Amino acid sequence: MNISRKLGILVFCGVPAIIGGGIVYAIFGSYVPVLVYEVILLLAAGGFASK
């Protein structure tokens, strides 16, 4: 996999991390669920990037 594809995956997962993190914080009012959400996104991005 070339570097441009890896950067595309980073952008594709970075936008939901920023927007989704705010939504999760607004729903739960705590940073612990946001951290869990971010870790799940990080694992998904790692899975896509490792292919």
mmCIF entry with sequence, helices, sheets and N, C-alpha, C, O atoms, coordinates in Angstrom:
data_MODEL
# 
_entry.id   MODEL 
# 
_entity.id                         1 
_entity.type                       polymer 
_entity.pdbx_number_of_molecules   1 
# 
_entity_poly.entity_id                      1 
_entity_poly.type                           'polypeptide(L)' 
_entity_poly.nstd_linkage                   no 
_entity_poly.nstd_monomer                   no 
_entity_poly.pdbx_seq_one_letter_code       MNISRKLGILVFCGVPAIIGGGIVYAIFGSYVPVLVYEVILLLAAGGFASK 
_entity_poly.pdbx_seq_one_letter_code_can   MNISRKLGILVFCGVPAIIGGGIVYAIFGSYVPVLVYEVILLLAAGGFASK 
_entity_poly.pdbx_strand_id                 A 
# 
loop_
_entity_poly_seq.entity_id 
_entity_poly_seq.num 
_entity_poly_seq.mon_id 
_entity_poly_seq.hetero 
1 1  MET n 
1 2  ASN n 
1 3  ILE n 
1 4  SER n 
1 5  ARG n 
1 6  LYS n 
1 7  LEU n 
1 8  GLY n 
1 9  ILE n 
1 10 LEU n 
1 11 VAL n 
1 12 PHE n 
1 13 CYS n 
1 14 GLY n 
1 15 VAL n 
1 16 PRO n 
1 17 ALA n 
1 18 ILE n 
1 19 ILE n 
1 20 GLY n 
1 21 GLY n 
1 22 GLY n 
1 23 ILE n 
1 24 VAL n 
1 25 TYR n 
1 26 ALA n 
1 27 ILE n 
1 28 PHE n 
1 29 GLY n 
1 30 SER n 
1 31 TYR n 
1 32 VAL n 
1 33 PRO n 
1 34 VAL n 
1 35 LEU n 
1 36 VAL n 
1 37 TYR n 
1 38 GLU n 
1 39 VAL n 
1 40 ILE n 
1 41 LEU n 
1 42 LEU n 
1 43 LEU n 
1 44 ALA n 
1 45 ALA n 
1 46 GLY n 
1 47 GLY n 
1 48 PHE n 
1 49 ALA n 
1 50 SER n 
1 51 LYS n 
# 
_struct_asym.id          A 
_struct_asym.entity_id   1 
# 
loop_
_struct_conf.conf_type_id 
_struct_conf.id 
_struct_conf.pdbx_PDB_helix_id 
_struct_conf.beg_label_comp_id 
_struct_conf.beg_label_asym_id 
_struct_conf.beg_label_seq_id 
_struct_conf.pdbx_beg_PDB_ins_code 
_struct_conf.end_label_comp_id 
_struct_conf.end_label_asym_id 
_struct_conf.end_label_seq_id 
_struct_conf.pdbx_end_PDB_ins_code 
_struct_conf.beg_auth_comp_id 
_struct_conf.beg_auth_asym_id 
_struct_conf.beg_auth_seq_id 
_struct_conf.end_auth_comp_id 
_struct_conf.end_auth_asym_id 
_struct_conf.end_auth_seq_id 
_struct_conf.pdbx_PDB_helix_class 
_struct_conf.details 
_struct_conf.pdbx_PDB_helix_length 
HELX_P HELX_P1 AA1 ILE A 3  ? PHE A 28 ? ILE A 3  PHE A 28 1 ? 26 
HELX_P HELX_P2 AA2 TYR A 31 ? ALA A 49 ? TYR A 31 ALA A 49 1 ? 19 
# 
_struct_conf_type.id          HELX_P 
_struct_conf_type.criteria    ? 
_struct_conf_type.reference   ? 
# 
loop_
_atom_site.group_PDB 
_atom_site.id 
_atom_site.type_symbol 
_atom_site.label_atom_id 
_atom_site.label_alt_id 
_atom_site.label_comp_id 
_atom_site.label_asym_id 
_atom_site.label_entity_id 
_atom_site.label_seq_id 
_atom_site.pdbx_PDB_ins_code 
_atom_site.Cartn_x 
_atom_site.Cartn_y 
_atom_site.Cartn_z 
_atom_site.occupancy 
_atom_site.B_iso_or_equiv 
_atom_site.pdbx_formal_charge 
_atom_site.auth_seq_id 
_atom_site.auth_comp_id 
_atom_site.auth_asym_id 
_atom_site.auth_atom_id 
_atom_site.pdbx_PDB_model_num 
ATOM 1   N N  . MET A 1 1  ? 0.845   -1.166 0.000  1.00 0.00 ? 1  MET A N  1 
ATOM 2   C CA . MET A 1 1  ? 0.000   0.000  0.000  1.00 0.00 ? 1  MET A CA 1 
ATOM 3   C C  . MET A 1 1  ? 0.893   1.232  0.000  1.00 0.00 ? 1  MET A C  1 
ATOM 4   O O  . MET A 1 1  ? 1.844   1.323  0.776  1.00 0.00 ? 1  MET A O  1 
ATOM 5   N N  . ASN A 1 2  ? 0.585   2.163  -0.861 1.00 0.00 ? 2  ASN A N  1 
ATOM 6   C CA . ASN A 1 2  ? 1.420   3.355  -0.973 1.00 0.00 ? 2  ASN A CA 1 
ATOM 7   C C  . ASN A 1 2  ? 1.040   4.403  0.075  1.00 0.00 ? 2  ASN A C  1 
ATOM 8   O O  . ASN A 1 2  ? 0.019   4.288  0.753  1.00 0.00 ? 2  ASN A O  1 
ATOM 9   N N  . ILE A 1 3  ? 1.879   5.412  0.188  1.00 0.00 ? 3  ILE A N  1 
ATOM 10  C CA . ILE A 1 3  ? 1.716   6.418  1.235  1.00 0.00 ? 3  ILE A CA 1 
ATOM 11  C C  . ILE A 1 3  ? 0.459   7.259  1.023  1.00 0.00 ? 3  ILE A C  1 
ATOM 12  O O  . ILE A 1 3  ? -0.153  7.693  1.999  1.00 0.00 ? 3  ILE A O  1 
ATOM 13  N N  . SER A 1 4  ? 0.063   7.496  -0.214 1.00 0.00 ? 4  SER A N  1 
ATOM 14  C CA . SER A 1 4  ? -1.138  8.309  -0.452 1.00 0.00 ? 4  SER A CA 1 
ATOM 15  C C  . SER A 1 4  ? -2.390  7.593  0.032  1.00 0.00 ? 4  SER A C  1 
ATOM 16  O O  . SER A 1 4  ? -3.314  8.228  0.540  1.00 0.00 ? 4  SER A O  1 
ATOM 17  N N  . ARG A 1 5  ? -2.422  6.298  -0.121 1.00 0.00 ? 5  ARG A N  1 
ATOM 18  C CA . ARG A 1 5  ? -3.580  5.534  0.377  1.00 0.00 ? 5  ARG A CA 1 
ATOM 19  C C  . ARG A 1 5  ? -3.620  5.542  1.902  1.00 0.00 ? 5  ARG A C  1 
ATOM 20  O O  . ARG A 1 5  ? -4.693  5.659  2.493  1.00 0.00 ? 5  ARG A O  1 
ATOM 21  N N  . LYS A 1 6  ? -2.461  5.420  2.540  1.00 0.00 ? 6  LYS A N  1 
ATOM 22  C CA . LYS A 1 6  ? -2.422  5.467  3.994  1.00 0.00 ? 6  LYS A CA 1 
ATOM 23  C C  . LYS A 1 6  ? -2.856  6.835  4.523  1.00 0.00 ? 6  LYS A C  1 
ATOM 24  O O  . LYS A 1 6  ? -3.547  6.917  5.539  1.00 0.00 ? 6  LYS A O  1 
ATOM 25  N N  . LEU A 1 7  ? -2.454  7.905  3.840  1.00 0.00 ? 7  LEU A N  1 
ATOM 26  C CA . LEU A 1 7  ? -2.892  9.237  4.240  1.00 0.00 ? 7  LEU A CA 1 
ATOM 27  C C  . LEU A 1 7  ? -4.388  9.413  4.028  1.00 0.00 ? 7  LEU A C  1 
ATOM 28  O O  . LEU A 1 7  ? -5.049  10.093 4.812  1.00 0.00 ? 7  LEU A O  1 
ATOM 29  N N  . GLY A 1 8  ? -4.919  8.818  2.993  1.00 0.00 ? 8  GLY A N  1 
ATOM 30  C CA . GLY A 1 8  ? -6.363  8.863  2.760  1.00 0.00 ? 8  GLY A CA 1 
ATOM 31  C C  . GLY A 1 8  ? -7.133  8.162  3.861  1.00 0.00 ? 8  GLY A C  1 
ATOM 32  O O  . GLY A 1 8  ? -8.181  8.642  4.293  1.00 0.00 ? 8  GLY A O  1 
ATOM 33  N N  . ILE A 1 9  ? -6.621  7.035  4.315  1.00 0.00 ? 9  ILE A N  1 
ATOM 34  C CA . ILE A 1 9  ? -7.250  6.326  5.427  1.00 0.00 ? 9  ILE A CA 1 
ATOM 35  C C  . ILE A 1 9  ? -7.176  7.167  6.693  1.00 0.00 ? 9  ILE A C  1 
ATOM 36  O O  . ILE A 1 9  ? -8.125  7.196  7.477  1.00 0.00 ? 9  ILE A O  1 
ATOM 37  N N  . LEU A 1 10 ? -6.061  7.848  6.895  1.00 0.00 ? 10 LEU A N  1 
ATOM 38  C CA . LEU A 1 10 ? -5.920  8.713  8.062  1.00 0.00 ? 10 LEU A CA 1 
ATOM 39  C C  . LEU A 1 10 ? -6.956  9.839  8.044  1.00 0.00 ? 10 LEU A C  1 
ATOM 40  O O  . LEU A 1 10 ? -7.567  10.130 9.072  1.00 0.00 ? 10 LEU A O  1 
ATOM 41  N N  . VAL A 1 11 ? -7.158  10.470 6.896  1.00 0.00 ? 11 VAL A N  1 
ATOM 42  C CA . VAL A 1 11 ? -8.150  11.536 6.782  1.00 0.00 ? 11 VAL A CA 1 
ATOM 43  C C  . VAL A 1 11 ? -9.555  10.966 6.944  1.00 0.00 ? 11 VAL A C  1 
ATOM 44  O O  . VAL A 1 11 ? -10.403 11.568 7.602  1.00 0.00 ? 11 VAL A O  1 
ATOM 45  N N  . PHE A 1 12 ? -9.797  9.808  6.345  1.00 0.00 ? 12 PHE A N  1 
ATOM 46  C CA . PHE A 1 12 ? -11.112 9.168  6.414  1.00 0.00 ? 12 PHE A CA 1 
ATOM 47  C C  . PHE A 1 12 ? -11.484 8.823  7.848  1.00 0.00 ? 12 PHE A C  1 
ATOM 48  O O  . PHE A 1 12 ? -12.659 8.891  8.208  1.00 0.00 ? 12 PHE A O  1 
ATOM 49  N N  . CYS A 1 13 ? -10.513 8.456  8.671  1.00 0.00 ? 13 CYS A N  1 
ATOM 50  C CA . CYS A 1 13 ? -10.783 8.128  10.068 1.00 0.00 ? 13 CYS A CA 1 
ATOM 51  C C  . CYS A 1 13 ? -10.600 9.337  10.986 1.00 0.00 ? 13 CYS A C  1 
ATOM 52  O O  . CYS A 1 13 ? -11.108 9.334  12.107 1.00 0.00 ? 13 CYS A O  1 
ATOM 53  N N  . GLY A 1 14 ? -9.896  10.352 10.540 1.00 0.00 ? 14 GLY A N  1 
ATOM 54  C CA . GLY A 1 14 ? -9.675  11.528 11.369 1.00 0.00 ? 14 GLY A CA 1 
ATOM 55  C C  . GLY A 1 14 ? -10.904 12.407 11.492 1.00 0.00 ? 14 GLY A C  1 
ATOM 56  O O  . GLY A 1 14 ? -11.166 12.964 12.558 1.00 0.00 ? 14 GLY A O  1 
ATOM 57  N N  . VAL A 1 15 ? -11.655 12.537 10.422 1.00 0.00 ? 15 VAL A N  1 
ATOM 58  C CA . VAL A 1 15 ? -12.861 13.363 10.458 1.00 0.00 ? 15 VAL A CA 1 
ATOM 59  C C  . VAL A 1 15 ? -13.898 12.766 11.410 1.00 0.00 ? 15 VAL A C  1 
ATOM 60  O O  . VAL A 1 15 ? -14.443 13.507 12.228 1.00 0.00 ? 15 VAL A O  1 
ATOM 61  N N  . PRO A 1 16 ? -14.200 11.458 11.345 1.00 0.00 ? 16 PRO A N  1 
ATOM 62  C CA . PRO A 1 16 ? -15.136 10.902 12.332 1.00 0.00 ? 16 PRO A CA 1 
ATOM 63  C C  . PRO A 1 16 ? -14.609 10.983 13.767 1.00 0.00 ? 16 PRO A C  1 
ATOM 64  O O  . PRO A 1 16 ? -15.393 11.058 14.712 1.00 0.00 ? 16 PRO A O  1 
ATOM 65  N N  . ALA A 1 17 ? -13.297 10.968 13.928 1.00 0.00 ? 17 ALA A N  1 
ATOM 66  C CA . ALA A 1 17 ? -12.742 11.080 15.278 1.00 0.00 ? 17 ALA A CA 1 
ATOM 67  C C  . ALA A 1 17 ? -13.044 12.446 15.872 1.00 0.00 ? 17 ALA A C  1 
ATOM 68  O O  . ALA A 1 17 ? -13.395 12.544 17.048 1.00 0.00 ? 17 ALA A O  1 
ATOM 69  N N  . ILE A 1 18 ? -12.913 13.498 15.082 1.00 0.00 ? 18 ILE A N  1 
ATOM 70  C CA . ILE A 1 18 ? -13.157 14.853 15.578 1.00 0.00 ? 18 ILE A CA 1 
ATOM 71  C C  . ILE A 1 18 ? -14.656 15.099 15.764 1.00 0.00 ? 18 ILE A C  1 
ATOM 72  O O  . ILE A 1 18 ? -15.090 15.522 16.836 1.00 0.00 ? 18 ILE A O  1 
ATOM 73  N N  . ILE A 1 19 ? -15.433 14.836 14.734 1.00 0.00 ? 19 ILE A N  1 
ATOM 74  C CA . ILE A 1 19 ? -16.870 15.080 14.793 1.00 0.00 ? 19 ILE A CA 1 
ATOM 75  C C  . ILE A 1 19 ? -17.542 14.107 15.764 1.00 0.00 ? 19 ILE A C  1 
ATOM 76  O O  . ILE A 1 19 ? -18.339 14.512 16.610 1.00 0.00 ? 19 ILE A O  1 
ATOM 77  N N  . GLY A 1 20 ? -17.213 12.837 15.634 1.00 0.00 ? 20 GLY A N  1 
ATOM 78  C CA . GLY A 1 20 ? -17.828 11.822 16.496 1.00 0.00 ? 20 GLY A CA 1 
ATOM 79  C C  . GLY A 1 20 ? -17.439 11.976 17.954 1.00 0.00 ? 20 GLY A C  1 
ATOM 80  O O  . GLY A 1 20 ? -18.245 11.708 18.845 1.00 0.00 ? 20 GLY A O  1 
ATOM 81  N N  . GLY A 1 21 ? -16.208 12.407 18.203 1.00 0.00 ? 21 GLY A N  1 
ATOM 82  C CA . GLY A 1 21 ? -15.784 12.643 19.579 1.00 0.00 ? 21 GLY A CA 1 
ATOM 83  C C  . GLY A 1 21 ? -16.618 13.720 20.238 1.00 0.00 ? 21 GLY A C  1 
ATOM 84  O O  . GLY A 1 21 ? -16.974 13.605 21.411 1.00 0.00 ? 21 GLY A O  1 
ATOM 85  N N  . GLY A 1 22 ? -16.930 14.762 19.497 1.00 0.00 ? 22 GLY A N  1 
ATOM 86  C CA . GLY A 1 22 ? -17.789 15.818 20.030 1.00 0.00 ? 22 GLY A CA 1 
ATOM 87  C C  . GLY A 1 22 ? -19.205 15.334 20.278 1.00 0.00 ? 22 GLY A C  1 
ATOM 88  O O  . GLY A 1 22 ? -19.824 15.699 21.277 1.00 0.00 ? 22 GLY A O  1 
ATOM 89  N N  . ILE A 1 23 ? -19.714 14.520 19.382 1.00 0.00 ? 23 ILE A N  1 
ATOM 90  C CA . ILE A 1 23 ? -21.069 13.987 19.555 1.00 0.00 ? 23 ILE A CA 1 
ATOM 91  C C  . ILE A 1 23 ? -21.128 13.055 20.754 1.00 0.00 ? 23 ILE A C  1 
ATOM 92  O O  . ILE A 1 23 ? -22.067 13.120 21.547 1.00 0.00 ? 23 ILE A O  1 
ATOM 93  N N  . VAL A 1 24 ? -20.132 12.188 20.892 1.00 0.00 ? 24 VAL A N  1 
ATOM 94  C CA . VAL A 1 24 ? -20.098 11.262 22.031 1.00 0.00 ? 24 VAL A CA 1 
ATOM 95  C C  . VAL A 1 24 ? -19.985 12.035 23.338 1.00 0.00 ? 24 VAL A C  1 
ATOM 96  O O  . VAL A 1 24 ? -20.623 11.677 24.328 1.00 0.00 ? 24 VAL A O  1 
ATOM 97  N N  . TYR A 1 25 ? -19.178 13.093 23.349 1.00 0.00 ? 25 TYR A N  1 
ATOM 98  C CA . TYR A 1 25 ? -19.058 13.903 24.565 1.00 0.00 ? 25 TYR A CA 1 
ATOM 99  C C  . TYR A 1 25 ? -20.377 14.605 24.889 1.00 0.00 ? 25 TYR A C  1 
ATOM 100 O O  . TYR A 1 25 ? -20.755 14.706 26.056 1.00 0.00 ? 25 TYR A O  1 
ATOM 101 N N  . ALA A 1 26 ? -21.071 15.087 23.871 1.00 0.00 ? 26 ALA A N  1 
ATOM 102 C CA . ALA A 1 26 ? -22.346 15.766 24.098 1.00 0.00 ? 26 ALA A CA 1 
ATOM 103 C C  . ALA A 1 26 ? -23.395 14.806 24.649 1.00 0.00 ? 26 ALA A C  1 
ATOM 104 O O  . ALA A 1 26 ? -24.231 15.197 25.464 1.00 0.00 ? 26 ALA A O  1 
ATOM 105 N N  . ILE A 1 27 ? -23.354 13.561 24.209 1.00 0.00 ? 27 ILE A N  1 
ATOM 106 C CA . ILE A 1 27 ? -24.340 12.575 24.677 1.00 0.00 ? 27 ILE A CA 1 
ATOM 107 C C  . ILE A 1 27 ? -24.035 12.133 26.100 1.00 0.00 ? 27 ILE A C  1 
ATOM 108 O O  . ILE A 1 27 ? -24.929 12.108 26.946 1.00 0.00 ? 27 ILE A O  1 
ATOM 109 N N  . PHE A 1 28 ? -22.768 11.780 26.373 1.00 0.00 ? 28 PHE A N  1 
ATOM 110 C CA . PHE A 1 28 ? -22.420 11.187 27.660 1.00 0.00 ? 28 PHE A CA 1 
ATOM 111 C C  . PHE A 1 28 ? -21.888 12.199 28.669 1.00 0.00 ? 28 PHE A C  1 
ATOM 112 O O  . PHE A 1 28 ? -21.975 11.951 29.871 1.00 0.00 ? 28 PHE A O  1 
ATOM 113 N N  . GLY A 1 29 ? -21.345 13.321 28.229 1.00 0.00 ? 29 GLY A N  1 
ATOM 114 C CA . GLY A 1 29 ? -20.856 14.340 29.134 1.00 0.00 ? 29 GLY A CA 1 
ATOM 115 C C  . GLY A 1 29 ? -19.589 13.970 29.879 1.00 0.00 ? 29 GLY A C  1 
ATOM 116 O O  . GLY A 1 29 ? -19.300 14.540 30.931 1.00 0.00 ? 29 GLY A O  1 
ATOM 117 N N  . SER A 1 30 ? -18.826 13.020 29.346 1.00 0.00 ? 30 SER A N  1 
ATOM 118 C CA . SER A 1 30 ? -17.598 12.580 29.996 1.00 0.00 ? 30 SER A CA 1 
ATOM 119 C C  . SER A 1 30 ? -16.573 12.227 28.916 1.00 0.00 ? 30 SER A C  1 
ATOM 120 O O  . SER A 1 30 ? -16.924 11.925 27.775 1.00 0.00 ? 30 SER A O  1 
ATOM 121 N N  . TYR A 1 31 ? -15.314 12.274 29.304 1.00 0.00 ? 31 TYR A N  1 
ATOM 122 C CA . TYR A 1 31 ? -14.262 11.959 28.338 1.00 0.00 ? 31 TYR A CA 1 
ATOM 123 C C  . TYR A 1 31 ? -13.947 10.468 28.249 1.00 0.00 ? 31 TYR A C  1 
ATOM 124 O O  . TYR A 1 31 ? -13.263 10.045 27.317 1.00 0.00 ? 31 TYR A O  1 
ATOM 125 N N  . VAL A 1 32 ? -14.426 9.665  29.192 1.00 0.00 ? 32 VAL A N  1 
ATOM 126 C CA . VAL A 1 32 ? -14.145 8.221  29.147 1.00 0.00 ? 32 VAL A CA 1 
ATOM 127 C C  . VAL A 1 32 ? -14.801 7.575  27.922 1.00 0.00 ? 32 VAL A C  1 
ATOM 128 O O  . VAL A 1 32 ? -14.122 6.835  27.210 1.00 0.00 ? 32 VAL A O  1 
ATOM 129 N N  . PRO A 1 33 ? -16.091 7.817  27.640 1.00 0.00 ? 33 PRO A N  1 
ATOM 130 C CA . PRO A 1 33 ? -16.659 7.247  26.405 1.00 0.00 ? 33 PRO A CA 1 
ATOM 131 C C  . PRO A 1 33 ? -15.987 7.772  25.141 1.00 0.00 ? 33 PRO A C  1 
ATOM 132 O O  . PRO A 1 33 ? -15.885 7.053  24.147 1.00 0.00 ? 33 PRO A O  1 
ATOM 133 N N  . VAL A 1 34 ? -15.531 9.019  25.176 1.00 0.00 ? 34 VAL A N  1 
ATOM 134 C CA . VAL A 1 34 ? -14.819 9.575  24.025 1.00 0.00 ? 34 VAL A CA 1 
ATOM 135 C C  . VAL A 1 34 ? -13.520 8.806  23.806 1.00 0.00 ? 34 VAL A C  1 
ATOM 136 O O  . VAL A 1 34 ? -13.165 8.488  22.671 1.00 0.00 ? 34 VAL A O  1 
ATOM 137 N N  . LEU A 1 35 ? -12.814 8.509  24.891 1.00 0.00 ? 35 LEU A N  1 
ATOM 138 C CA . LEU A 1 35 ? -11.577 7.740  24.791 1.00 0.00 ? 35 LEU A CA 1 
ATOM 139 C C  . LEU A 1 35 ? -11.838 6.348  24.222 1.00 0.00 ? 35 LEU A C  1 
ATOM 140 O O  . LEU A 1 35 ? -11.074 5.867  23.385 1.00 0.00 ? 35 LEU A O  1 
ATOM 141 N N  . VAL A 1 36 ? -12.894 5.710  24.665 1.00 0.00 ? 36 VAL A N  1 
ATOM 142 C CA . VAL A 1 36 ? -13.244 4.383  24.138 1.00 0.00 ? 36 VAL A CA 1 
ATOM 143 C C  . VAL A 1 36 ? -13.566 4.475  22.646 1.00 0.00 ? 36 VAL A C  1 
ATOM 144 O O  . VAL A 1 36 ? -13.136 3.634  21.857 1.00 0.00 ? 36 VAL A O  1 
ATOM 145 N N  . TYR A 1 37 ? -14.313 5.487  22.274 1.00 0.00 ? 37 TYR A N  1 
ATOM 146 C CA . TYR A 1 37 ? -14.662 5.696  20.861 1.00 0.00 ? 37 TYR A CA 1 
ATOM 147 C C  . TYR A 1 37 ? -13.407 5.919  20.017 1.00 0.00 ? 37 TYR A C  1 
ATOM 148 O O  . TYR A 1 37 ? -13.283 5.366  18.924 1.00 0.00 ? 37 TYR A O  1 
ATOM 149 N N  . GLU A 1 38 ? -12.478 6.730  20.527 1.00 0.00 ? 38 GLU A N  1 
ATOM 150 C CA . GLU A 1 38 ? -11.240 7.012  19.802 1.00 0.00 ? 38 GLU A CA 1 
ATOM 151 C C  . GLU A 1 38 ? -10.382 5.754  19.648 1.00 0.00 ? 38 GLU A C  1 
ATOM 152 O O  . GLU A 1 38 ? -9.775  5.543  18.597 1.00 0.00 ? 38 GLU A O  1 
ATOM 153 N N  . VAL A 1 39 ? -10.329 4.927  20.681 1.00 0.00 ? 39 VAL A N  1 
ATOM 154 C CA . VAL A 1 39 ? -9.542  3.683  20.615 1.00 0.00 ? 39 VAL A CA 1 
ATOM 155 C C  . VAL A 1 39 ? -10.144 2.741  19.580 1.00 0.00 ? 39 VAL A C  1 
ATOM 156 O O  . VAL A 1 39 ? -9.413  2.100  18.826 1.00 0.00 ? 39 VAL A O  1 
ATOM 157 N N  . ILE A 1 40 ? -11.468 2.652  19.539 1.00 0.00 ? 40 ILE A N  1 
ATOM 158 C CA . ILE A 1 40 ? -12.116 1.795  18.539 1.00 0.00 ? 40 ILE A CA 1 
ATOM 159 C C  . ILE A 1 40 ? -11.807 2.293  17.133 1.00 0.00 ? 40 ILE A C  1 
ATOM 160 O O  . ILE A 1 40 ? -11.523 1.493  16.242 1.00 0.00 ? 40 ILE A O  1 
ATOM 161 N N  . LEU A 1 41 ? -11.860 3.603  16.928 1.00 0.00 ? 41 LEU A N  1 
ATOM 162 C CA . LEU A 1 41 ? -11.506 4.149  15.611 1.00 0.00 ? 41 LEU A CA 1 
ATOM 163 C C  . LEU A 1 41 ? -10.040 3.904  15.265 1.00 0.00 ? 41 LEU A C  1 
ATOM 164 O O  . LEU A 1 41 ? -9.708  3.626  14.112 1.00 0.00 ? 41 LEU A O  1 
ATOM 165 N N  . LEU A 1 42 ? -9.173  4.007  16.253 1.00 0.00 ? 42 LEU A N  1 
ATOM 166 C CA . LEU A 1 42 ? -7.751  3.756  16.022 1.00 0.00 ? 42 LEU A CA 1 
ATOM 167 C C  . LEU A 1 42 ? -7.513  2.309  15.616 1.00 0.00 ? 42 LEU A C  1 
ATOM 168 O O  . LEU A 1 42 ? -6.714  2.041  14.718 1.00 0.00 ? 42 LEU A O  1 
ATOM 169 N N  . LEU A 1 43 ? -8.191  1.382  16.260 1.00 0.00 ? 43 LEU A N  1 
ATOM 170 C CA . LEU A 1 43 ? -8.053  -0.028 15.888 1.00 0.00 ? 43 LEU A CA 1 
ATOM 171 C C  . LEU A 1 43 ? -8.594  -0.290 14.480 1.00 0.00 ? 43 LEU A C  1 
ATOM 172 O O  . LEU A 1 43 ? -8.007  -1.062 13.722 1.00 0.00 ? 43 LEU A O  1 
ATOM 173 N N  . ALA A 1 44 ? -9.705  0.347  14.133 1.00 0.00 ? 44 ALA A N  1 
ATOM 174 C CA . ALA A 1 44 ? -10.264 0.175  12.790 1.00 0.00 ? 44 ALA A CA 1 
ATOM 175 C C  . ALA A 1 44 ? -9.318  0.755  11.739 1.00 0.00 ? 44 ALA A C  1 
ATOM 176 O O  . ALA A 1 44 ? -9.105  0.147  10.690 1.00 0.00 ? 44 ALA A O  1 
ATOM 177 N N  . ALA A 1 45 ? -8.753  1.928  12.019 1.00 0.00 ? 45 ALA A N  1 
ATOM 178 C CA . ALA A 1 45 ? -7.817  2.531  11.063 1.00 0.00 ? 45 ALA A CA 1 
ATOM 179 C C  . ALA A 1 45 ? -6.566  1.672  10.931 1.00 0.00 ? 45 ALA A C  1 
ATOM 180 O O  . ALA A 1 45 ? -6.042  1.501  9.830  1.00 0.00 ? 45 ALA A O  1 
ATOM 181 N N  . GLY A 1 46 ? -6.091  1.137  12.035 1.00 0.00 ? 46 GLY A N  1 
ATOM 182 C CA . GLY A 1 46 ? -4.938  0.237  11.981 1.00 0.00 ? 46 GLY A CA 1 
ATOM 183 C C  . GLY A 1 46 ? -5.219  -1.022 11.174 1.00 0.00 ? 46 GLY A C  1 
ATOM 184 O O  . GLY A 1 46 ? -4.351  -1.527 10.461 1.00 0.00 ? 46 GLY A O  1 
ATOM 185 N N  . GLY A 1 47 ? -6.436  -1.517 11.297 1.00 0.00 ? 47 GLY A N  1 
ATOM 186 C CA . GLY A 1 47 ? -6.831  -2.691 10.512 1.00 0.00 ? 47 GLY A CA 1 
ATOM 187 C C  . GLY A 1 47 ? -6.864  -2.414 9.022  1.00 0.00 ? 47 GLY A C  1 
ATOM 188 O O  . GLY A 1 47 ? -6.439  -3.244 8.219  1.00 0.00 ? 47 GLY A O  1 
ATOM 189 N N  . PHE A 1 48 ? -7.371  -1.240 8.652  1.00 0.00 ? 48 PHE A N  1 
ATOM 190 C CA . PHE A 1 48 ? -7.412  -0.877 7.241  1.00 0.00 ? 48 PHE A CA 1 
ATOM 191 C C  . PHE A 1 48 ? -6.010  -0.586 6.701  1.00 0.00 ? 48 PHE A C  1 
ATOM 192 O O  . PHE A 1 48 ? -5.690  -0.953 5.570  1.00 0.00 ? 48 PHE A O  1 
ATOM 193 N N  . ALA A 1 49 ? -5.191  0.058  7.493  1.00 0.00 ? 49 ALA A N  1 
ATOM 194 C CA . ALA A 1 49 ? -3.856  0.423  7.040  1.00 0.00 ? 49 ALA A CA 1 
ATOM 195 C C  . ALA A 1 49 ? -2.916  -0.766 6.953  1.00 0.00 ? 49 ALA A C  1 
ATOM 196 O O  . ALA A 1 49 ? -1.943  -0.733 6.199  1.00 0.00 ? 49 ALA A O  1 
ATOM 197 N N  . SER A 1 50 ? -3.194  -1.816 7.716  1.00 0.00 ? 50 SER A N  1 
ATOM 198 C CA . SER A 1 50 ? -2.293  -2.972 7.702  1.00 0.00 ? 50 SER A CA 1 
ATOM 199 C C  . SER A 1 50 ? -2.516  -3.867 6.487  1.00 0.00 ? 50 SER A C  1 
ATOM 200 O O  . SER A 1 50 ? -1.679  -4.722 6.198  1.00 0.00 ? 50 SER A O  1 
ATOM 201 N N  . LYS A 1 51 ? -3.624  -3.689 5.768  1.00 0.00 ? 51 LYS A N  1 
ATOM 202 C CA . LYS A 1 51 ? -3.901  -4.527 4.598  1.00 0.00 ? 51 LYS A CA 1 
ATOM 203 C C  . LYS A 1 51 ? -2.948  -4.244 3.476  1.00 0.00 ? 51 LYS A C  1 
ATOM 204 O O  . LYS A 1 51 ? -3.041  -4.862 2.416  1.00 0.00 ? 51 LYS A O  1 
# 
